[in-house]
Amino acid sequence: MYAPQYAPQYAPRGTQIEKCGAEPPPKLVDRCLDELRPHPGYVQHRLSPSADQLSALAALGELAFREPIVITANGLIVDGYARFELAQRQRRETVLCLEYDLSEEEALRWLIQRHRPSKSLSAVNRTLLALDLEPSLQETARANQQLGGQNKGSSSLTEANRVEVQSKIAIFAGVSSRNVGKVKQLKSADPTILGATKAEEISIHRAWQWSHLSGPQQLRELEKYRSRKGTNVTSRRLIRKHVARLVPTQLIPRTLGDVLKPLLSNGSPALDAIVVAEIDSPGNIVYFTRNALRILRSMEGQDGQPTLDEENSVITTLGST
């Protein structure tokens, strides 16, 4: 079913396609699902909608399919991947589509641009897609270079033109030029590291640093990072929970002096200025506040008789379970 007129509300912002004078005009059609296919770049980089996106769409019911899926004339999906996947899961036969006469490269450029202001594609995913445009950008730069009389007969780009190509890729992806270079190197990183970066579990910079290590070393670094991150999140949650239970009428809590008394021959007033709170969590970890650390450091080299001008501080001990 064709739309009687152009539908500019679905056109990509800031492009020639957005203008009503675009030729030929897009067509609003019902297309069978088996006639549609993801863009090759989308498949190559193993991209997919998140579970949150699909859940949010499913909650809308039929309203989820009021907005058409943007496609090319030969069925390449440009925008609407979550709707397409939801339609497949619901075994729908047809979906409403807005069909544009675009080449594969034009479709890729639009795909990247449509997702720049959204969270459906992370920075590294946008950069991977934009890097697929590198060959055509290099070819254009090479042609311009030869027309300008630079390195005639040479297929190599000048350093200035290489920088310009990388800068254009960065603009397409909405990232810094430096991150484009880092993502190019990440292509050779361990697939698990690349996957964690694409999911925004780790930053591009951190993954790039690890990419210089061997495969097993990269995985060990990721495991350590995940362990530290999980422990910190759990610890902060337990500490907040413990502090929330404290009331002004509570009995005087134990101090570090009380805890260490069996181990020390002589006590110290400084240790009595540090309050101890115990929480139930796996592992053997001790957390000090900054004030507590200042108190302990002030004891060094002063025979246990520091001059204290600190507010009461808290040390939180995580005991084994």
C-alpha positions in Angstrom: 0.0 0.0 0.0 1.6 3.2 -1.1 1.4 6.5 0.7 -0.3 9.3 -1.2 2.4 11.8 -0.4 6.0 12.2 0.9 6.4 11.5 4.7 9.2 13.9 5.8 8.8 13.0 9.5 10.6 9.7 8.9 13.5 11.1 6.9 17.0 11.4 8.5 17.6 14.8 9.9 20.1 17.1 8.2 20.3 15.1 4.9 19.2 15.7 1.4 16.7 12.9 1.8 14.9 15.0 4.4 13.9 17.6 1.7 10.6 17.3 0.0 12.2 17.7 -3.3 14.1 14.4 -3.0 13.9 12.1 -6.0 12.4 9.6 -6.2 10.1 10.1 -3.2 9.9 7.3 -0.5 7.0 4.9 -0.6 5.0 3.7 2.4 4.4 0.0 1.8 3.5 -3.3 3.6 6.4 -5.7 3.1 6.6 -9.4 4.0 9.2 -10.1 6.7 11.0 -12.6 4.6 11.7 -9.8 2.0 13.6 -7.8 4.6 17.2 -8.3 5.7 19.7 -6.5 8.0 22.4 -4.4 6.5 25.6 -6.4 5.9 27.5 -4.2 8.2 25.0 -4.8 11.0 25.4 -8.6 10.5 29.2 -8.4 10.2 29.6 -6.7 13.5 27.1 -8.9 15.2 24.8 -6.1 16.3 21.4 -6.7 17.8 18.7 -4.8 19.7 19.0 -5.0 23.5 16.6 -6.9 25.7 15.4 -3.6 27.2 14.5 -2.2 23.8 12.5 -5.3 22.9 10.7 -5.3 26.2 9.8 -1.7 25.9 8.4 -2.2 22.4 6.5 -5.3 23.3 4.8 -3.4 26.1 3.4 -0.9 23.5 1.4 -3.7 21.7 0.2 -2.7 18.3 1.5 0.9 18.8 5.0 -0.5 18.4 4.3 -1.0 14.7 2.7 2.4 14.0 6.0 3.8 12.9 7.3 2.2 9.7 10.6 0.4 9.4 13.0 2.3 7.1 14.3 0.2 4.3 15.9 0.4 0.9 14.2 -0.7 -2.3 15.8 -4.1 -2.2 14.8 -4.7 1.4 17.9 -3.6 3.4 16.9 -2.4 6.8 18.2 1.0 7.7 16.2 1.8 10.9 13.8 -0.2 13.0 15.9 -3.3 13.9 14.1 -3.8 17.2 10.7 -3.6 15.5 11.9 -6.1 12.9 13.1 -8.6 15.5 9.9 -8.2 17.6 7.8 -8.8 14.5 9.8 -12.0 13.8 9.3 -13.2 17.4 5.6 -12.5 17.1 5.5 -14.4 13.7 3.9 -11.4 11.9 3.6 -11.9 8.2 4.0 -8.2 7.1 5.2 -4.9 8.6 4.7 -1.3 7.5 7.9 0.1 5.8 9.1 3.3 4.4 11.0 2.5 1.3 13.9 4.7 0.0 15.9 4.3 -3.2 19.3 4.1 -1.5 22.6 2.3 -2.3 24.1 0.0 0.3 26.7 2.7 1.2 24.0 5.4 1.5 22.0 3.1 3.7 25.0 2.5 6.0 25.6 6.3 6.3 22.0 6.8 7.2 22.0 3.9 9.7 24.9 5.4 11.6 23.4 8.9 11.5 20.0 7.7 12.8 21.7 6.0 15.8 24.1 8.8 16.8 21.7 10.6 19.3 20.3 7.3 20.6 21.6 4.6 23.0 20.7 1.7 20.8 24.2 1.7 19.3 27.2 2.2 21.5 30.1 4.4 20.4 32.2 1.4 19.5 29.4 -0.1 17.4 28.9 3.2 15.6 32.6 3.4 15.0 32.8 -0.2 13.6 30.0 0.6 11.2 31.6 3.9 10.2 34.9 2.1 9.5 33.1 0.1 6.8 33.0 3.5 4.9 36.8 3.8 5.0 37.5 2.2 1.6 35.2 4.5 -0.3 36.5 7.5 1.7 40.1 6.5 0.9 39.2 6.2 -2.8 37.7 9.6 -2.9 40.7 11.1 -1.0 43.1 9.3 -3.4 41.3 10.7 -6.5 41.3 14.2 -5.0 45.0 13.8 -4.2 45.9 12.9 -7.8 43.7 15.7 -9.2 45.6 18.1 -7.1 48.9 16.9 -8.5 50.1 15.2 -5.3 51.8 11.8 -5.6 50.6 11.2 -9.2 50.7 7.6 -10.1 50.9 6.6 -6.4 48.1 4.6 -4.7 49.3 5.7 -1.2 47.6 8.5 0.6 49.6 11.4 2.1 49.6 11.6 5.9 47.3 14.7 5.7 44.8 12.8 3.7 44.9 9.7 6.0 44.2 12.0 8.9 41.3 13.6 7.0 39.8 10.2 6.2 40.0 9.2 9.9 38.5 12.6 10.9 35.5 12.0 8.6 35.0 8.5 10.0 35.0 10.1 13.5 32.4 12.7 12.4 30.1 9.9 11.0 30.4 7.9 14.2 30.1 10.9 16.6 33.3 10.0 18.4 36.8 11.4 18.6 39.4 10.8 15.9 41.7 9.2 18.5 39.0 6.7 19.4 38.6 5.7 15.7 42.3 4.6 15.7 41.8 2.7 19.0 38.7 0.9 17.7 40.6 -0.1 14.5 43.2 -1.8 16.8 40.4 -3.5 18.8 39.4 -5.5 15.7 42.3 -7.8 16.5 41.6 -8.0 20.2 40.1 -11.1 21.9 36.5 -11.4 20.9 35.4 -11.4 24.5 37.1 -8.1 25.1 35.5 -6.6 21.9 32.1 -7.9 23.1 32.5 -6.3 26.5 33.4 -3.0 24.8 30.5 -3.1 22.4 28.2 -3.7 25.4 29.8 -0.7 27.1 31.0 -2.8 30.0 34.5 -1.4 29.6 35.6 1.7 27.9 37.3 1.9 24.5 40.4 3.2 26.1 40.7 0.4 28.6 40.0 -2.3 25.9 42.7 -0.6 23.7 45.2 -0.8 26.6 44.5 -4.5 27.1 44.7 -5.2 23.3 48.5 -4.9 23.5 48.5 -8.0 25.8 48.3 -11.6 24.8 44.8 -13.2 24.5 45.0 -15.0 27.9 46.3 -11.9 29.6 43.4 -9.8 28.1 40.9 -12.3 29.6 42.6 -12.2 33.0 42.5 -8.4 33.1 38.7 -8.6 32.2 38.1 -11.1 34.9 40.0 -9.0 37.5 38.1 -5.9 36.4 34.7 -7.6 36.7 35.6 -9.0 40.1 36.7 -5.6 41.4 33.6 -3.9 40.0 31.2 -6.5 41.4 32.9 -6.3 44.9 32.7 -2.5 44.9 29.1 -2.4 43.9 28.2 -5.0 46.6 30.2 -3.3 49.2 28.7 0.1 48.6 25.2 -1.4 48.8 25.9 -3.1 52.0 27.5 -0.1 53.6 24.6 2.1 52.6 22.2 -0.5 54.1 24.2 -0.6 57.3 24.4 3.2 57.7 20.7 3.5 57.1 20.1 1.3 60.1 22.1 3.4 62.5 20.1 5.6 64.9 21.2 8.3 67.3 20.1 6.2 70.3 22.4 3.3 69.4 24.9 2.2 72.0 28.4 3.4 71.6 29.9 1.3 68.7 33.2 -0.5 68.9 36.3 1.3 67.9 39.4 0.1 66.1 41.2 0.2 69.5 38.6 -2.3 70.8 39.1 -4.7 67.9 42.9 -4.6 68.0 43.2 -4.6 71.8 44.1 -8.4 72.0 46.9 -7.8 69.5 48.4 -4.6 70.9 50.3 -4.3 74.2 49.6 -0.6 74.5 46.5 1.0 73.2 46.3 4.4 71.5 43.7 7.2 71.8 44.0 7.5 68.0 42.6 4.0 67.4 39.7 4.8 69.7 38.8 7.7 67.3 38.0 5.2 64.5 34.6 3.6 64.7 34.2 0.0 63.4 31.1 -1.2 61.6 30.9 -4.9 60.5 28.8 -6.0 57.6 28.0 -9.5 56.3 29.7 -10.1 52.9 32.0 -12.7 51.3 35.7 -12.1 51.3 38.2 -10.5 53.7 38.3 -6.8 52.9 38.7 -3.8 55.1 37.6 -0.3 54.0 38.9 2.9 55.5 37.5 6.4 55.2 40.0 9.1 54.3 39.8 10.5 57.8 40.6 7.1 59.3 43.6 6.8 57.0 44.9 10.2 58.1 44.6 9.2 61.7 46.6 6.0 61.2 49.2 7.8 59.2 49.6 10.4 61.9 50.6 7.6 64.3 53.7 6.7 62.2 57.0 7.7 63.9 55.3 9.3 66.9 55.4 6.4 69.4 51.6 6.1 69.2 51.0 9.6 70.6 49.8 11.6 67.6 48.2 15.0 67.9 44.7 14.5 66.6 42.4 17.1 65.2 40.2 14.8 63.2 36.5 14.1 63.1 35.4 10.6 64.1 35.9 8.3 61.2 34.5 4.9 60.3 36.2 1.7 59.2 34.0 -1.0 57.6 35.1 -4.6 57.8 33.8 -7.3 55.5 34.0 -10.6 57.2 34.0 -14.1 55.6 30.7 -16.0 55.4 
